[in-house]
Amino acid sequence: MELSVIIPHIEALIFASDKPLTNEEILELVNSALAFIEDRATQQQVDAAIEGIKEKYSAEFYAFELRQIGGGWQFLTKKEYHKTVAQLNGDKFLKRLSTAALETLAIIAYKQPITKSEIESIRGVNCDYAVQKLLEKDLVIISGRNEDAVGKPLIYATSKSFMDYFGINSADDLPKISEVLMEELVQATNVQEAEENMETTDTVESDAPEQEIITNEDATEKALSVNENGDIVEGENDSNPADEKTEN
């Protein structure tokens, strides 16, 4: 089957789907739709078609692009247009997780699979409410039980919705903790350097000699005049040129 035949059907499927579609799902749907028994699409053709579509919409004059998230493909608007698209959703994007929920979610994301007692040992506080909120928002799921632990506690892991929301395919795509710590170190260093530069500037300004400001009174006191012998001497000059009279 020619790629020129496959590509428009793949674009239509990804565009109409309300969830990311994997390569295997796309292959099955395309073959079911076209129903060409003798000329069925292959997985290699679907993979090549998807790469072609991805390259096509990466051009700058398209406001959206084809991205792989949650293990499948979706059309998403590019980040440059986030503020524009957000106008359509009002306060939907303004709802944020609490600090406790974010901390709990971060622990689950990096330590999954993990039990609630293990989460609490890391945070140092009870996290029943935070875990419940994350379950309600479908950001985490109960992936099973720890059969080796006493009481066989529940095990928590991030959900597919979590990966969709953050635009990643798996937990392996999360930024490494060392990278996050290094970025925070760089930011702290920049702030410290800025403060040191400000202190240096203040010191230089305070050490600079004060400039003498000469007022009109000072100028009057230091005015120069000529005595009767024609010598220039320093003295007061209270006369105003406007008051001087010209002798005829």
trRosetta pair geometry for C-beta under 8 A, 3 or more apart (Angstrom, degrees):
i j d omega theta_ij theta_ji phi_ij phi_ji
1 5 5.7 -104 177 71 93 128
1 6 5.9 98 126 -54 116 106
1 34 7.4 75 -128 122 146 165
1 36 6.5 132 -87 72 118 146
1 39 5.0 122 -68 153 81 94
1 40 6.7 -70 -23 141 125 13
1 41 4.7 -63 52 -80 141 70
1 42 7.9 172 34 -1 98 71
1 45 6.4 105 71 159 93 169
2 5 4.7 92 69 2 88 102
2 6 7.1 -164 98 -6 47 88
3 6 5.4 -59 -143 40 40 110
3 7 5.8 47 162 -35 75 103
3 45 6.3 -153 -87 -163 81 94
3 48 6.4 -76 -107 106 132 113
3 49 5.4 -175 -150 -87 94 92
3 52 6.9 88 172 7 133 160
4 7 6.4 -37 -133 20 25 114
5 8 7.6 -69 -173 31 27 98
5 9 7.4 11 148 -4 61 117
5 34 7.6 76 150 -116 116 145
6 9 6.0 -77 -163 44 39 109
6 10 6.0 33 152 -22 78 110
6 30 6.1 28 -143 -162 88 147
6 41 5.5 107 -104 -109 127 136
6 45 6.0 146 -25 147 170 112
6 46 6.8 -128 176 -93 140 59
6 49 4.8 -99 109 -86 119 156
7 10 5.8 -58 -145 36 31 110
7 11 6.4 32 158 -20 66 105
7 49 4.9 -156 -86 -155 73 107
7 52 6.3 -63 -108 90 126 128
7 53 6.2 169 -152 -65 95 100
8 11 5.6 -53 -148 36 34 114
8 12 6.4 34 154 -20 66 105
9 12 5.7 -53 -148 36 32 112
9 13 6.4 34 153 -21 65 105
9 30 5.3 109 117 -124 132 92
9 33 6.2 170 -158 87 131 144
9 34 7.0 -51 -91 -52 168 107
10 13 5.7 -53 -147 34 32 112
10 14 6.4 25 158 -13 67 107
10 26 5.7 40 -128 -169 95 126
10 30 6.5 -16 -71 -79 78 126
10 46 7.0 151 -93 -144 135 80
10 49 5.4 133 4 130 158 129
10 50 6.6 -122 169 -78 150 71
10 53 6.4 -128 103 -40 121 151
11 14 6.2 -60 -147 40 28 104
11 15 6.0 26 157 -19 65 114
11 53 6.0 -175 -79 -127 91 134
12 15 5.8 -58 -142 39 27 112
12 16 6.1 13 164 -9 65 115
13 16 6.3 -67 -143 43 23 100
13 17 6.1 28 160 -33 63 111
13 21 6.3 -9 136 -6 107 174
13 26 6.1 140 99 -127 150 83
13 29 5.5 118 -128 113 144 144
13 30 7.2 -86 -31 -66 151 79
14 17 5.9 -51 -141 24 28 115
14 21 5.8 -123 -100 32 72 124
14 26 7.5 -3 -59 -102 91 120
14 53 7.9 131 25 142 152 157
14 66 6.9 20 146 -126 160 106
14 73 5.4 -50 -121 111 128 105
14 74 6.5 -179 -174 -118 97 30
14 75 5.8 113 132 -27 106 93
15 75 5.6 16 -99 3 65 143
17 20 7.5 104 118 -112 131 8
17 21 5.2 141 2 -41 177 112
17 74 7.5 -115 84 -108 107 79
19 70 7.9 -85 -176 97 85 146
19 72 7.0 52 139 70 76 155
19 74 7.9 -91 161 -84 25 116
19 164 8.0 -74 -144 -98 74 144
20 68 7.5 91 -158 -153 133 49
20 69 5.7 -149 -78 74 147 72
20 70 4.8 154 27 71 146 108
20 71 6.7 134 108 72 134 59
20 72 2.7 142 138 79 97 109
20 73 5.9 135 -160 41 86 23
20 74 4.8 -75 -96 -41 79 103
20 164 6.8 -159 -16 -104 117 102
21 25 4.8 -129 -165 88 85 125
21 26 5.3 100 140 -60 122 89
21 29 7.6 -49 -156 9 139 145
21 72 4.8 143 57 -170 16 122
21 73 5.6 -38 63 50 76 83
21 74 7.7 131 14 -69 71 63
22 25 4.7 96 53 7 78 102
22 26 7.0 -141 94 -6 41 87
22 71 5.8 -19 -91 139 106 91
22 72 4.6 -81 -59 -98 56 87
22 73 7.6 134 -102 0 20 81
23 26 5.7 -55 -149 35 31 113
23 27 6.4 34 153 -22 65 104
23 43 6.8 71 146 -156 114 90
23 46 5.7 132 -167 120 87 121
23 47 6.0 22 -145 -82 138 77
23 50 6.6 -87 -106 -18 94 156
23 73 7.8 80 -64 -17 62 117
24 27 5.7 -50 -150 31 32 113
24 28 6.6 29 154 -15 64 105
24 43 7.4 -10 -97 -117 63 112
25 28 5.9 -57 -150 37 33 109
25 29 6.2 28 155 -16 67 110
25 72 7.2 -9 35 -121 133 120
26 29 5.8 -60 -144 41 29 109
26 30 6.1 30 159 -21 66 108
26 46 5.5 148 102 -164 112 129
26 50 7.3 106 81 -69 169 119
26 73 7.4 10 -51 35 137 126
27 30 6.0 -56 -146 35 26 109
27 31 6.4 18 160 -11 62 110
27 41 6.2 -147 -144 100 76 110
27 42 7.8 -29 -139 156 122 19
27 43 5.6 -26 -91 -97 154 66
27 46 4.7 -94 -80 -36 88 162
28 31 6.2 -62 -148 41 27 106
28 32 6.2 24 156 -18 64 112
29 32 5.7 -57 -143 39 29 110
29 33 6.1 27 158 -20 65 110
30 33 5.9 -59 -146 37 27 109
30 34 6.2 7 164 -2 66 112
30 41 5.2 -11 110 29 130 149
30 46 6.8 -176 19 -98 150 112
31 34 6.4 -60 -134 47 27 97
31 35 7.6 97 164 -74 53 31
31 36 7.6 -101 -144 47 67 72
31 40 5.0 28 -126 -151 116 101
31 41 5.7 -134 -69 36 88 92
32 35 6.9 15 -177 -67 29 74
34 41 7.5 93 38 -19 144 107
36 39 4.3 -41 147 65 128 84
36 40 6.0 -179 88 -75 82 51
37 40 6.8 -10 -153 -51 22 102
41 45 5.0 -125 -164 79 86 132
41 46 5.9 89 149 -53 124 92
42 45 4.8 100 56 4 77 101
42 46 7.2 -142 96 -3 42 86
43 46 5.7 -54 -149 38 36 111
43 47 6.2 38 152 -21 67 106
44 47 5.7 -53 -147 36 31 113
44 48 6.3 29 155 -17 64 107
45 48 5.7 -55 -146 39 31 109
45 49 6.2 33 154 -22 65 107
46 49 5.6 -53 -145 36 30 113
46 50 6.4 32 156 -21 64 104
47 50 5.9 -55 -150 33 29 110
47 51 6.6 28 153 -17 62 105
48 51 5.8 -54 -151 36 33 112
48 52 6.4 35 151 -20 65 106
49 52 5.6 -55 -152 36 33 114
49 53 6.4 32 152 -18 67 104
50 53 5.7 -52 -147 36 33 110
50 54 6.2 37 153 -22 65 105
50 66 7.3 -161 -169 149 77 147
50 73 6.4 -126 -146 -79 123 160
51 54 5.6 -51 -146 35 31 114
51 55 6.4 30 155 -17 64 105
52 55 5.9 -55 -148 37 30 108
52 56 6.3 36 152 -26 64 107
53 56 5.5 -52 -148 31 32 117
53 57 6.5 9 164 -2 66 108
53 66 5.4 66 122 -25 99 163
54 57 6.7 -69 -148 45 25 93
54 58 6.5 35 153 -36 62 108
54 65 7.5 49 -151 179 64 87
54 66 4.5 -109 -99 75 66 119
55 58 5.7 -51 -149 20 32 119
56 59 6.9 -41 171 -6 39 108
56 62 7.9 75 132 -31 69 155
57 62 4.8 -111 -154 109 69 165
57 64 6.4 -36 -176 100 127 69
57 65 4.9 158 125 -126 106 51
57 66 5.3 107 53 -10 135 88
57 75 7.5 -89 -179 -128 170 94
58 62 7.6 41 26 50 7 125
58 65 5.9 59 -91 -131 55 115
59 62 5.4 86 71 2 83 102
62 65 6.7 120 106 -74 119 65
62 78 7.8 117 107 -25 74 123
63 77 5.9 -18 143 -141 89 88
63 78 6.2 -132 -179 20 45 101
63 81 5.4 42 -167 -34 103 160
64 75 5.2 43 153 174 132 95
64 76 6.2 173 -156 91 91 27
64 77 4.9 -60 -97 -96 83 46
64 78 6.4 -159 -109 -22 26 75
65 75 7.3 169 84 -149 25 61
65 76 6.3 -27 62 65 73 76
65 78 5.6 74 -8 -74 110 90
66 73 6.0 2 -175 -169 99 108
66 74 7.5 165 -149 84 57 30
66 75 6.0 -37 -94 -95 63 64
67 73 7.3 158 83 -147 31 61
67 74 6.2 -27 65 65 79 78
67 75 7.9 115 19 -123 76 19
67 76 5.1 -31 25 25 123 122
67 167 6.8 -22 144 -154 143 104
68 71 7.6 -28 177 -169 93 9
68 72 6.9 -166 -148 104 70 18
68 73 5.6 -37 -96 -91 68 66
68 169 6.1 4 132 -76 98 119
69 72 7.1 -29 71 63 51 63
69 74 6.0 -42 38 25 104 118
69 76 7.7 56 -4 -37 134 143
69 163 6.3 165 173 142 81 86
69 164 5.6 101 133 -121 119 50
69 167 4.9 -77 -107 -144 130 48
69 168 6.6 50 -139 35 81 15
69 169 6.4 -136 -140 -73 31 63
70 160 5.1 72 -151 -170 118 85
70 163 4.3 133 -92 102 72 115
70 164 4.5 -2 -45 -67 135 77
70 168 7.8 79 -57 84 50 46
70 169 6.5 -111 -21 -123 8 48
71 160 7.8 -62 21 -134 111 103
71 163 7.5 41 -10 123 80 153
71 169 5.4 109 -65 -156 50 88
71 170 7.4 67 -64 -56 90 85
76 167 7.7 73 -131 -112 178 114
77 81 4.9 -92 167 77 119 119
77 82 7.3 156 105 -79 115 50
77 85 5.3 151 59 -50 166 150
78 81 5.7 79 67 14 74 99
79 82 5.5 -7 -163 -36 53 113
81 84 4.7 -52 -168 43 77 120
81 85 5.6 74 133 -22 91 101
82 85 6.2 -63 -147 41 27 103
82 86 6.1 33 155 -28 65 110
83 86 5.5 -51 -144 30 30 118
83 87 7.4 47 153 -34 57 90
84 87 6.2 -44 -173 6 35 113
85 88 6.0 -47 -175 21 52 112
85 89 7.4 28 142 -6 72 109
86 89 5.8 -70 -154 43 47 104
86 93 5.3 -65 -135 24 107 151
89 92 4.0 -77 164 38 107 125
89 93 5.7 81 99 -19 130 97
91 94 4.6 -60 -158 34 67 122
91 95 6.9 76 149 -36 85 86
92 95 6.9 -51 -173 10 32 107
97 101 4.0 -120 -179 92 109 124
97 102 4.9 139 100 -57 120 81
97 105 6.9 4 155 -6 169 141
97 133 7.5 136 -138 128 94 128
97 134 8.0 37 -130 -87 133 81
97 137 7.8 -100 -90 9 106 172
98 101 4.7 94 53 8 79 102
98 102 7.0 -143 93 -6 40 87
98 130 7.4 -114 70 -110 112 92
98 133 7.7 38 22 97 108 168
99 102 5.7 -56 -147 37 31 112
99 103 6.3 31 155 -19 65 106
100 103 5.9 -55 -148 36 29 110
100 104 6.3 28 154 -17 64 108
100 125 7.9 -77 -132 86 113 133
100 127 7.1 -174 174 -125 104 85
100 129 7.5 29 117 86 142 103
100 130 4.7 -124 134 -83 99 127
101 104 5.7 -56 -147 39 31 112
101 105 6.1 32 154 -20 66 107
101 130 4.7 -171 -92 -147 58 90
101 133 5.3 -68 -106 88 128 132
101 134 6.1 166 -157 -60 97 92
102 105 5.7 -53 -143 37 29 111
102 106 6.3 33 156 -22 63 105
103 106 5.8 -53 -149 33 29 112
103 107 6.6 29 153 -19 63 104
103 123 6.1 106 134 -111 125 116
103 130 7.6 -42 65 -157 85 158
104 107 5.8 -55 -151 34 32 110
104 108 6.4 28 153 -16 66 106
104 119 6.1 44 -141 -175 83 132
104 123 6.9 -18 -83 -60 73 149
104 127 5.1 149 -102 -164 126 133
104 130 4.1 141 -11 137 156 133
104 131 6.2 -128 174 -67 145 65
104 134 6.4 -133 106 -33 120 142
105 108 5.8 -56 -147 39 32 109
105 109 6.1 34 155 -23 66 108
105 134 5.7 172 -82 -112 94 134
105 139 6.0 -25 -122 132 123 136
105 140 6.9 -147 -118 -45 77 115
105 158 7.8 75 -165 -100 82 98
105 162 7.8 -177 -162 -128 112 125
106 109 5.7 -54 -145 35 29 113
106 110 6.3 7 164 -2 65 111
107 110 6.5 -70 -145 47 24 95
107 111 5.5 -18 173 17 66 123
107 114 6.9 -111 140 93 90 165
107 119 5.3 122 112 -132 142 85
107 122 5.4 152 -132 86 136 148
107 123 6.8 -86 -42 -48 156 100
108 111 6.6 -73 -121 55 19 86
108 112 5.4 45 173 -65 63 99
108 114 5.9 -144 -120 49 60 122
108 119 6.8 -5 -65 -98 81 124
108 134 7.4 138 16 153 157 164
108 140 5.4 -18 144 -109 162 134
108 156 5.3 -61 -132 118 122 114
108 157 6.8 171 175 -127 101 22
108 158 6.2 137 124 -58 104 76
109 112 6.5 -22 -132 -12 14 114
109 158 5.2 48 -104 -55 73 131
109 162 7.3 -161 -97 169 105 142
109 171 6.2 176 -174 -130 70 104
109 174 6.1 132 155 -91 116 157
110 171 7.6 166 -97 -173 33 115
110 174 6.8 -132 -86 108 78 156
110 177 6.7 67 -141 -60 146 114
111 114 4.4 49 113 -64 104 141
111 118 7.0 -155 141 132 141 124
111 119 7.8 170 71 -88 139 72
111 122 7.5 -156 -29 -45 163 159
112 143 7.7 88 -170 5 109 148
112 156 6.8 -95 -115 107 95 64
112 157 4.1 100 -163 -122 131 75
112 158 6.0 -112 -36 -4 162 80
112 171 6.4 -146 53 -90 120 161
113 143 5.5 -112 -115 68 122 137
113 144 7.2 -8 -155 46 155 100
113 155 4.3 22 172 174 119 121
113 156 6.9 151 -157 67 70 34
113 157 5.0 -46 -100 -66 77 105
114 118 4.9 -122 -171 83 94 131
114 119 6.0 107 133 -56 122 86
114 155 6.8 126 56 -155 18 74
114 156 5.9 -38 70 59 72 86
114 157 7.7 129 20 -78 70 60
115 118 4.8 97 58 5 77 103
115 119 7.2 -136 100 -6 43 86
115 146 5.6 -54 -63 -11 125 137
115 149 6.7 -39 -47 28 162 171
115 153 4.4 67 -148 104 130 129
115 154 6.7 131 -132 78 78 48
115 155 5.9 -55 -77 -99 69 58
115 156 7.2 125 -114 9 22 87
116 119 5.4 -50 -151 33 38 115
116 120 6.3 35 152 -18 68 105
116 127 6.6 -160 -161 73 89 101
116 128 7.4 47 -168 -88 139 60
116 131 6.0 -39 -113 -57 108 166
116 153 6.5 -126 29 176 87 129
116 154 6.8 39 -15 65 104 94
116 156 7.0 82 -63 -13 70 126
117 120 5.7 -54 -147 39 33 111
117 121 6.4 38 152 -24 65 103
117 153 6.3 -104 2 -103 110 176
118 121 5.7 -48 -146 31 33 113
118 122 6.8 31 153 -17 62 103
119 122 6.0 -62 -159 35 32 108
119 123 6.2 10 155 -1 70 113
119 127 5.3 -85 120 53 120 152
119 131 7.2 124 77 -71 164 118
119 156 7.5 0 -42 45 135 136
120 123 5.9 -61 -134 51 33 99
120 124 7.4 170 173 -21 58 5
120 125 6.8 -115 -147 82 80 29
120 126 6.1 3 -124 -110 124 34
120 127 5.4 -153 -82 9 81 102
121 124 7.6 31 -172 -73 23 46
123 127 5.9 88 49 -56 153 126
126 129 7.8 68 121 7 95 87
127 130 4.5 -52 -166 46 84 117
127 131 5.5 86 131 -26 91 98
128 131 6.2 -63 -151 38 24 107
128 132 6.3 24 155 -20 63 111
129 132 5.7 -57 -148 36 29 113
129 133 6.4 29 155 -19 65 106
130 133 5.9 -55 -150 35 30 110
130 134 6.5 28 153 -17 64 107
131 134 5.7 -56 -149 37 33 111
131 135 6.4 35 152 -20 66 105
131 140 7.2 -71 -152 72 71 146
131 156 6.8 -103 -144 -90 114 159
132 135 5.7 -54 -150 35 32 112
132 136 6.4 33 152 -20 65 105
133 136 5.6 -52 -147 35 33 113
133 137 6.3 21 157 -9 66 109
134 137 5.9 -60 -144 45 31 104
134 139 4.8 -83 -163 64 82 107
134 140 4.4 30 138 17 117 112
135 138 7.5 31 179 -77 33 34
135 139 8.0 -89 -66 47 20 69
135 140 6.0 -57 -77 74 59 89
135 141 7.5 107 -124 -104 78 33
135 142 7.5 20 -117 -33 121 90
137 161 8.0 -159 138 114 69 140
138 141 7.7 19 -154 -69 60 86
138 159 5.5 -95 168 77 69 166
138 161 4.5 50 125 33 105 158
138 162 8.0 -149 128 -40 64 74
139 158 6.8 -46 161 -143 67 76
139 159 6.0 -176 174 28 16 109
139 161 6.3 -97 -93 94 42 106
139 162 4.7 89 -161 -82 66 97
139 165 7.2 -38 -113 19 93 151
140 156 5.2 17 170 -176 127 107
140 157 6.6 160 -157 84 82 28
140 158 5.8 -62 -105 -107 68 40
140 159 5.9 -175 -120 -22 10 93
140 162 6.9 51 -68 -53 50 137
141 156 7.2 156 79 -150 36 63
141 157 6.0 -25 61 67 83 78
141 158 7.6 37 16 139 83 15
141 159 4.5 106 -27 -85 104 94
142 154 5.1 -47 -142 -171 112 121
142 155 7.0 109 -164 69 63 52
142 156 6.3 -45 -102 -96 52 63
143 155 5.1 -63 66 100 89 101
143 156 6.8 118 9 -143 93 14
143 157 4.2 31 -29 11 139 120
144 154 7.7 161 98 -154 29 58
144 155 4.9 -3 68 43 72 120
145 152 4.5 31 165 168 127 95
145 153 6.7 166 -151 87 79 26
145 154 5.9 -53 -99 -102 71 41
145 155 6.2 -179 -104 -6 14 93
146 149 4.1 32 112 13 122 115
146 152 6.2 -174 73 -149 57 49
146 153 5.5 5 34 57 109 76
146 154 8.0 26 1 92 82 4
146 155 5.6 119 -45 -63 82 106
147 152 5.8 9 -111 -120 41 103
149 152 6.5 141 71 -95 79 29
149 153 5.6 -38 94 18 137 95
158 162 4.0 -102 -177 73 103 159
158 163 6.9 111 132 -44 119 80
158 171 6.3 141 34 -79 131 104
159 162 4.9 119 55 -4 67 98
159 163 7.6 -130 103 2 47 83
160 163 5.7 -52 -156 36 41 110
160 164 6.3 43 146 -20 69 104
161 164 5.4 -51 -144 38 36 114
161 165 6.1 39 155 -25 67 105
162 165 5.8 -54 -147 33 27 111
162 166 6.5 -1 163 6 63 110
163 166 6.4 -69 -141 52 27 91
163 167 7.9 -129 167 44 55 5
163 168 5.1 -101 -149 76 78 75
163 169 6.4 54 -172 -138 129 10
163 170 6.9 -1 -115 -80 136 25
164 167 7.5 24 -178 -73 28 39
166 174 8.0 15 133 -98 150 81
168 171 7.8 88 124 -87 137 21
168 173 3.8 179 -156 85 112 132
168 174 6.6 20 -132 -62 172 59
169 172 8.0 -30 81 57 88 92
169 173 5.6 103 39 -25 74 143
170 173 5.8 115 59 -3 60 96
171 174 5.7 -21 -171 -7 56 117
175 179 5.1 -111 176 78 100 128
175 180 5.7 111 116 -54 121 94
176 179 4.5 94 64 1 86 104
176 180 7.2 -156 95 -5 47 83
177 180 5.6 -53 -151 36 38 112
177 181 6.2 36 153 -17 69 106
178 181 5.8 -55 -145 40 31 110
178 182 6.2 33 154 -22 64 107
179 182 5.7 -53 -146 35 30 112
179 183 6.4 32 154 -21 63 104
180 183 5.8 -54 -151 34 31 111
180 184 6.6 28 152 -16 64 105
181 184 5.7 -54 -149 37 33 111
181 185 6.3 37 150 -23 65 105
182 185 5.5 -52 -149 34 33 115
182 186 6.5 35 152 -20 65 102
183 186 5.7 -51 -150 34 32 112
183 187 6.5 31 152 -17 64 105
184 187 5.7 -54 -148 38 33 111
184 188 6.3 34 153 -19 66 106
185 188 5.8 -54 -147 37 30 110
185 189 6.3 33 152 -21 64 106
186 189 5.6 -54 -149 35 31 114
186 190 6.5 33 153 -21 64 104
187 190 5.7 -52 -149 33 32 112
187 191 6.6 32 153 -17 64 104
188 191 5.8 -54 -151 36 33 111
188 192 6.3 32 152 -19 66 107
189 192 5.7 -56 -147 37 31 111
189 193 6.3 31 155 -19 66 106
190 193 5.8 -54 -147 36 30 110
190 194 6.4 32 153 -21 63 105
191 194 5.7 -55 -151 34 31 112
191 195 6.5 30 153 -18 65 105
192 195 5.8 -54 -150 36 32 110
192 196 6.4 32 152 -18 65 106
193 196 5.6 -54 -147 37 33 112
193 197 6.3 35 153 -21 65 104
194 197 5.7 -53 -149 34 31 112
194 198 6.5 32 152 -20 63 104
195 198 5.6 -53 -151 34 33 112
195 199 6.5 34 151 -18 65 104
196 199 5.6 -53 -149 36 34 111
196 200 6.4 36 152 -21 65 104
197 200 5.6 -52 -149 35 32 113
197 201 6.4 35 152 -21 64 104
198 201 5.7 -52 -149 34 32 113
198 202 6.5 33 153 -19 64 104
199 202 5.7 -53 -149 35 33 112
199 203 6.4 34 152 -21 65 105
200 203 5.7 -54 -150 34 32 112
200 204 6.4 32 154 -19 65 105
201 204 5.8 -54 -149 35 31 110
201 205 6.4 28 155 -17 65 108
202 205 5.8 -58 -149 38 30 110
202 206 6.2 26 156 -18 66 109
203 206 5.8 -58 -145 38 29 107
203 207 6.2 20 158 -13 66 112
204 207 6.0 -63 -145 42 27 106
204 208 6.6 43 153 -41 63 98
205 208 5.8 -40 -152 8 32 117
214 218 4.6 -125 -157 86 74 135
214 219 5.8 89 156 -58 111 85
214 222 8.0 -67 -148 33 124 137
215 218 4.9 103 50 6 70 99
215 219 7.0 -128 100 -4 40 88
216 219 5.5 -53 -150 36 35 114
216 220 6.4 39 150 -24 65 102
217 220 5.5 -52 -153 31 33 113
217 221 6.5 31 151 -18 66 104
218 221 5.7 -55 -149 36 34 110
218 222 6.2 6 161 2 69 112
219 222 6.3 -70 -141 51 27 93
219 223 6.6 58 152 -64 62 85
220 223 5.8 -24 -156 -22 32 117
220 236 6.2 23 152 -149 83 79
220 237 6.2 -138 -154 61 63 70
220 238 6.5 54 -167 -90 119 59
221 236 6.1 -27 -122 -98 42 82
222 234 6.4 -30 -157 -161 58 111
223 234 7.6 144 83 -155 35 62
223 235 6.9 -44 79 83 78 48
223 236 6.4 57 44 -159 108 25
223 237 3.3 -87 107 13 153 119
224 232 5.6 5 -180 -174 117 102
224 233 7.1 156 -156 82 69 31
224 234 5.8 -46 -102 -100 67 57
224 235 7.6 79 -134 31 27 65
224 237 7.5 -4 52 -40 28 135
225 232 7.5 158 84 -151 28 58
225 233 6.0 -28 69 67 77 80
225 234 7.8 116 22 -130 76 13
225 235 5.3 -51 23 55 119 107
225 237 5.8 167 -63 -83 108 103
226 230 6.2 -11 -176 -145 110 34
226 231 7.0 158 -151 76 65 30
226 232 5.8 -37 -95 -95 71 58
226 233 7.5 130 -113 19 22 78
227 230 7.2 -52 72 13 67 18
227 231 5.3 -4 39 57 107 83
227 233 5.5 42 -32 3 107 127
239 243 6.4 -133 -168 65 76 116
239 244 6.5 59 167 -64 122 97
240 243 4.3 80 68 1 94 106
240 244 7.4 -154 92 -21 52 78
241 244 5.6 -41 -155 12 42 117
